[in-house]
Amino acid sequence: MNKIKVYIKEASNELLHKVSWPTWEELQSSLVIVLVASLIFSLLIYGMDLAFSNLLSAFYHLFK
């Protein structure tokens, strides 16, 4: 039990005094980058899904 207390104390000390946290402006710019990248990837995946759907639909209609 003592090891757990020491671990928690050392972890909280490290998080409070040794970690450099980003500023609010850095967080906002990172958020914008993540949102734009997510939008681009989702549109890319949607386009690929639509293309493959149409391709397979045309392929299946060949055998009807």
Secondary structure, 3 states (H helix, E strand, C coil): CHHHHHHHHHHHHHHHHCCCCCCHHHHHHHHHHHHHHHHHHHHHHHHHHHHHHHHHHHHHHHCC
